[in-house]
Amino acid sequence: MNTPHDPVMLEEILAYLHPALSTPEAIAVDATLGAGGHAEAMLTAHPELTVIGLDRDPNALSIARERLAAFGDRFIPVQSVYDQIDAVVRELGHTSVHAVLFDLGISSMQIDERERGFAYSAHAPLDMRMNPGDYLTAERILATYDHAHLTRILREYGEEKFAPRIASAIVNTRDTQPIVTSQMLVELIREAIPAAARRKGGNPAKRTFQALRIEVNGELDTWTRALPVALDLLRPGGRIAVLSYHSLEDRITKRALAERAKSTTPPGLPVELPGTGPQLKPWSNRAKQPGSAERARNPRSAPARLRGAEKLDNSSPGG
């Protein structure tokens, strides 16, 4: 945790947010602060900018606080889950912001902390909590969820086609011994799926670990709540940038941005009714991806998908 990792698609994010961040005394929210790499770059590029940094992980928050101490009161760290973005911003005395950044999913720091149990390639306790103070862990899920519930989260959150087989293996195994380490779970999954499936597509445990992590941290439900709130917080001309790392997050983002980019005037009317125009102008119709140089330098950036949008002047009020 002592060495911050490269922030993903930093140049693209800085370039897209630049018009919003260049406003005098602009306020931005880095809603998934991590080690503070994106926040540091924004603060450095925009000397009048204030960044509110949110993270649920107290370890990450401590590292970012130390890293960004030189920016003084231009950086405001807050321990919070990002679906509380509205409450945090308003508690700090603001009714709107100029930019919001989300870098979703698990951070490289959390992956590299073996005792957190996020990595299927390391022998570690099955924890997977982004906030170590939360109650639910991957181990508790494996010990208590019934077959139907396990199958559902593996299928929905991991897009695992062998979900029923893996769920059966979990239930059968825990009857004789608790499943308490990542190594035990990886071996259980390998034995549960067909031999042919083990020989392709990378580590067969990847999808199960993703599903458990999402369930432990309530990631998709949190993201579904957070995105509309963040969009409402943007003032006209404000911009949002979202980095996603799997199709489930990206699908939610794409749908929400597209919905607000449409007029709500009933079809067939000759003019657009007041207050029914598009609220957002999406950056692009397609998600942007890291370039080959970045993927070579930082292989963990490979699955990233970046989407953004600008709040239009005829959208909901800011101030």
C-alpha positions as CSV (number, residue, x, y, z in Angstrom):
1,M,0.0,0.0,0.0
2,N,3.0,2.3,0.1
3,T,3.4,2.8,-3.6
4,P,0.4,4.4,-5.4
5,H,-0.4,2.8,-8.8
6,D,-0.9,4.6,-12.1
7,P,-4.3,6.2,-12.4
8,V,-6.1,4.7,-15.4
9,M,-6.7,6.8,-18.5
10,L,-5.5,9.9,-16.7
11,E,-4.7,12.0,-19.8
12,E,-8.1,11.3,-21.4
13,I,-10.0,12.2,-18.1
14,L,-8.0,15.4,-17.6
15,A,-8.7,16.5,-21.1
16,Y,-12.4,15.8,-21.0
17,L,-12.9,17.4,-17.6
18,H,-10.7,20.4,-18.4
19,P,-13.4,22.9,-19.5
20,A,-15.4,22.3,-16.3
21,L,-12.4,22.3,-14.0
22,S,-11.0,25.5,-15.5
23,T,-13.9,27.6,-14.1
24,P,-12.6,29.9,-11.3
25,E,-12.9,28.3,-7.9
26,A,-14.3,25.1,-9.4
27,I,-15.3,22.2,-7.2
28,A,-14.9,18.6,-8.3
29,V,-15.7,15.3,-6.5
30,D,-13.4,12.3,-6.9
31,A,-16.0,9.9,-5.6
32,T,-13.7,6.9,-5.6
33,L,-10.5,8.5,-4.3
34,G,-8.2,5.4,-3.9
35,A,-4.6,6.5,-3.6
36,G,-5.5,10.0,-5.0
37,G,-3.8,9.8,-8.3
38,H,-6.6,11.3,-10.4
39,A,-7.2,13.9,-7.7
40,E,-3.5,14.9,-7.5
41,A,-3.4,15.4,-11.3
42,M,-6.6,17.5,-11.3
43,L,-5.4,19.7,-8.4
44,T,-2.0,20.2,-10.1
45,A,-3.5,21.1,-13.4
46,H,-6.0,23.6,-12.0
47,P,-4.6,25.8,-9.2
48,E,-8.0,27.2,-8.2
49,L,-9.7,23.8,-8.0
50,T,-11.0,22.2,-4.8
51,V,-11.4,18.4,-4.8
52,I,-13.7,16.6,-2.4
53,G,-12.4,13.0,-2.2
54,L,-14.6,10.2,-1.1
55,D,-13.6,6.6,-0.3
56,R,-15.1,3.9,1.9
57,D,-11.7,2.4,2.6
58,P,-10.0,4.1,5.5
59,N,-6.6,2.7,4.5
60,A,-6.8,4.3,1.0
61,L,-8.1,7.5,2.5
62,S,-5.1,7.7,4.8
63,I,-2.7,7.3,1.9
64,A,-4.5,9.9,-0.2
65,R,-4.6,12.3,2.7
66,E,-0.8,12.1,3.1
67,R,-0.2,12.2,-0.6
68,L,-2.3,15.3,-1.1
69,A,-1.4,17.2,2.1
70,A,0.6,19.8,0.1
71,F,-2.7,21.1,-1.5
72,G,-4.0,22.2,1.9
73,D,-7.7,23.0,2.1
74,R,-8.0,22.6,-1.7
75,F,-8.3,18.8,-0.9
76,I,-11.1,17.6,1.4
77,P,-11.0,13.9,2.2
78,V,-14.2,12.2,3.4
79,Q,-14.8,8.6,4.4
80,S,-18.0,7.7,2.6
81,V,-19.6,5.4,0.1
82,Y,-20.2,7.2,-3.2
83,D,-23.9,6.9,-3.1
84,Q,-23.7,9.4,-0.3
85,I,-22.2,12.0,-2.6
86,D,-25.1,14.4,-2.4
87,A,-25.2,14.4,1.4
88,V,-21.4,14.9,1.6
89,V,-21.4,17.8,-0.9
90,R,-24.3,19.6,0.8
91,E,-22.8,19.1,4.3
92,L,-19.7,20.9,3.0
93,G,-21.9,23.8,2.0
94,H,-22.3,23.3,-1.7
95,T,-25.5,22.8,-3.8
96,S,-23.7,21.8,-7.0
97,V,-20.3,20.9,-8.4
98,H,-18.4,21.4,-11.6
99,A,-17.2,17.9,-12.2
100,V,-17.5,14.3,-10.8
101,L,-15.2,11.4,-11.4
102,F,-15.9,7.7,-10.7
103,D,-13.2,5.1,-11.0
104,L,-15.3,2.0,-10.1
105,G,-14.5,-1.4,-8.8
106,I,-11.5,-2.6,-6.9
107,S,-8.3,-0.6,-6.7
108,S,-4.8,-2.0,-7.4
109,M,-3.9,-1.3,-3.8
110,Q,-6.7,-3.5,-2.5
111,I,-5.7,-6.3,-4.9
112,D,-2.1,-6.1,-3.7
113,E,-3.0,-6.3,0.0
114,R,-3.1,-10.1,0.2
115,E,-4.9,-10.1,3.6
116,R,-7.9,-8.4,2.1
117,G,-8.7,-11.5,0.0
118,F,-9.6,-9.9,-3.3
119,A,-7.0,-11.7,-5.4
120,Y,-7.7,-15.3,-6.5
121,S,-4.0,-15.8,-7.2
122,A,-3.0,-15.3,-3.6
123,H,-3.5,-17.5,-0.5
124,A,-5.5,-15.3,1.9
125,P,-8.7,-15.1,4.1
126,L,-11.9,-14.6,2.1
127,D,-12.7,-11.1,3.2
128,M,-13.2,-8.8,0.2
129,R,-14.5,-5.8,2.2
130,M,-13.6,-2.4,0.8
131,N,-14.4,-1.0,4.2
132,P,-12.9,-3.4,6.8
133,G,-15.5,-2.2,9.3
134,D,-18.5,-3.7,7.3
135,Y,-20.1,-6.9,8.6
136,L,-20.5,-9.0,5.4
137,T,-17.5,-10.9,4.1
138,A,-17.0,-13.4,1.3
139,E,-16.5,-16.1,3.9
140,R,-19.9,-15.3,5.6
141,I,-21.6,-15.5,2.2
142,L,-20.0,-18.9,1.4
143,A,-21.0,-20.2,4.9
144,T,-24.6,-18.9,5.0
145,Y,-26.2,-18.3,1.6
146,D,-28.3,-21.1,0.3
147,H,-27.9,-22.8,-3.1
148,A,-30.4,-20.6,-4.9
149,H,-28.9,-17.4,-3.5
150,L,-25.4,-18.4,-4.3
151,T,-26.4,-19.4,-7.9
152,R,-28.1,-16.1,-8.4
153,I,-25.2,-13.9,-7.4
154,L,-22.7,-16.0,-9.3
155,R,-24.8,-15.8,-12.4
156,E,-25.9,-12.2,-12.2
157,Y,-22.7,-10.6,-10.8
158,G,-20.1,-12.9,-12.2
159,E,-21.9,-13.9,-15.4
160,E,-20.8,-17.4,-14.5
161,K,-22.4,-20.0,-16.7
162,F,-21.4,-22.8,-14.3
163,A,-23.1,-21.0,-11.4
164,P,-25.3,-23.9,-10.3
165,R,-22.4,-26.4,-10.3
166,I,-20.2,-24.0,-8.3
167,A,-23.0,-23.3,-5.8
168,S,-23.5,-27.0,-5.3
169,A,-19.8,-27.5,-4.7
170,I,-19.8,-24.7,-2.1
171,V,-22.8,-26.1,-0.2
172,N,-21.5,-29.7,-0.3
173,T,-18.0,-28.7,0.8
174,R,-19.1,-26.5,3.7
175,D,-21.0,-29.4,5.2
176,T,-17.7,-31.0,6.0
177,Q,-15.3,-28.0,6.3
178,P,-15.6,-24.3,6.3
179,I,-14.4,-22.4,3.2
180,V,-12.1,-19.8,4.7
181,T,-9.3,-19.1,2.2
182,S,-9.0,-17.9,-1.4
183,Q,-6.9,-21.0,-2.2
184,M,-9.6,-23.4,-0.9
185,L,-12.2,-21.6,-3.1
186,V,-10.1,-21.6,-6.2
187,E,-9.5,-25.3,-5.9
188,L,-13.2,-26.0,-5.3
189,I,-14.1,-24.0,-8.4
190,R,-11.5,-25.8,-10.5
191,E,-13.0,-29.2,-9.5
192,A,-16.6,-28.1,-10.0
193,I,-16.4,-27.0,-13.6
194,P,-15.8,-29.2,-16.7
195,A,-12.2,-29.9,-17.6
196,A,-12.5,-28.2,-20.9
197,A,-13.6,-24.9,-19.3
198,R,-10.4,-25.0,-17.1
199,R,-8.2,-24.8,-20.2
200,K,-9.4,-21.5,-21.6
201,G,-10.5,-18.1,-20.6
202,G,-7.9,-17.5,-17.8
203,N,-8.4,-18.4,-14.2
204,P,-11.8,-20.1,-13.8
205,A,-12.2,-18.5,-10.4
206,K,-12.2,-14.9,-11.8
207,R,-15.9,-14.6,-12.2
208,T,-16.8,-16.1,-8.9
209,F,-14.4,-13.7,-7.1
210,Q,-15.9,-10.8,-9.0
211,A,-19.4,-11.9,-8.0
212,L,-18.5,-12.3,-4.3
213,R,-16.8,-8.9,-4.2
214,I,-19.8,-7.2,-5.8
215,E,-22.1,-8.9,-3.3
216,V,-19.9,-8.1,-0.2
217,N,-19.7,-4.4,-1.1
218,G,-23.1,-3.9,-2.7
219,E,-21.4,-2.4,-5.7
220,L,-24.1,-2.6,-8.3
221,D,-26.9,-1.4,-6.1
222,T,-24.7,1.4,-4.8
223,W,-23.8,2.4,-8.3
224,T,-27.4,2.4,-9.5
225,R,-28.2,4.8,-6.6
226,A,-25.1,7.0,-7.0
227,L,-25.1,7.8,-10.7
228,P,-28.4,9.7,-10.8
229,V,-27.5,11.6,-7.7
230,A,-24.2,12.6,-9.1
231,L,-25.8,13.8,-12.4
232,D,-28.3,15.9,-10.4
233,L,-25.4,17.5,-8.5
234,L,-23.7,18.8,-11.7
235,R,-24.3,22.4,-12.6
236,P,-24.9,23.4,-16.2
237,G,-21.6,23.0,-18.1
238,G,-20.4,20.5,-15.5
239,R,-18.9,17.2,-16.6
240,I,-18.9,13.6,-15.3
241,A,-16.4,10.9,-16.2
242,V,-16.9,7.2,-15.3
243,L,-14.4,4.4,-15.5
244,S,-15.9,0.9,-15.4
245,Y,-14.1,-2.4,-15.4
246,H,-16.8,-4.9,-16.3
247,S,-19.9,-4.9,-18.4
248,L,-22.4,-4.8,-15.5
249,E,-21.2,-1.4,-14.3
250,D,-20.7,-0.1,-17.8
251,R,-24.3,-1.1,-18.8
252,I,-25.8,0.9,-15.9
253,T,-23.7,3.9,-16.9
254,K,-24.5,3.7,-20.6
255,R,-28.2,3.4,-19.9
256,A,-28.3,6.3,-17.4
257,L,-26.4,8.7,-19.6
258,A,-28.4,7.7,-22.7
259,E,-31.7,8.2,-20.9
260,R,-30.8,11.8,-19.9
261,A,-29.5,12.6,-23.3
262,K,-33.0,12.2,-24.8
263,S,-35.8,14.7,-25.0
264,T,-38.9,13.8,-23.0
265,T,-41.3,15.8,-25.2
266,P,-44.1,13.5,-26.3
267,P,-43.6,12.2,-29.9
268,G,-45.5,14.1,-32.6
269,L,-45.4,17.6,-31.1
270,P,-44.0,20.2,-33.5
271,V,-41.8,21.9,-30.8
272,E,-40.0,20.8,-27.8
273,L,-41.8,21.6,-24.6
274,P,-40.0,23.7,-22.0
275,G,-38.1,21.6,-19.5
276,T,-38.2,18.5,-21.6
277,G,-35.0,18.9,-23.5
278,P,-32.0,16.6,-23.2
279,Q,-30.2,17.0,-19.8
280,L,-26.9,15.6,-21.0
281,K,-24.6,15.7,-23.9
282,P,-22.6,12.4,-23.9
283,W,-18.9,12.5,-24.7
284,S,-19.3,9.7,-27.3
285,N,-21.7,7.0,-28.4
286,R,-19.1,4.4,-27.5
287,A,-17.0,3.9,-24.4
288,K,-13.4,4.9,-24.7
289,Q,-10.6,2.3,-23.9
290,P,-7.0,2.6,-22.8
291,G,-4.5,2.8,-25.7
292,S,-2.0,0.0,-26.4
293,A,0.8,1.9,-24.6
294,E,-1.2,2.2,-21.4
295,R,-2.3,-1.4,-21.6
296,A,1.3,-2.5,-21.9
297,R,2.5,-0.3,-19.1
298,N,-0.4,-1.2,-16.8
299,P,-2.1,-4.5,-17.7
300,R,-4.8,-3.9,-15.1
301,S,-6.1,-1.0,-17.2
302,A,-7.1,-3.4,-20.1
303,P,-10.8,-3.9,-19.2
304,A,-11.4,-0.2,-18.5
305,R,-14.2,1.6,-20.3
306,L,-14.5,5.3,-20.0
307,R,-17.7,7.3,-20.5
308,G,-18.5,10.9,-19.9
309,A,-21.2,13.5,-20.3
310,E,-21.7,17.3,-20.0
311,K,-24.7,18.8,-18.2
312,L,-26.7,21.1,-20.6
313,D,-27.9,24.5,-19.7
314,N,-31.6,23.5,-20.0
315,S,-31.2,20.7,-17.4
316,S,-31.9,20.6,-13.7
317,P,-30.6,23.6,-11.6
318,G,-27.2,24.0,-10.1
319,G,-26.0,26.9,-8.1
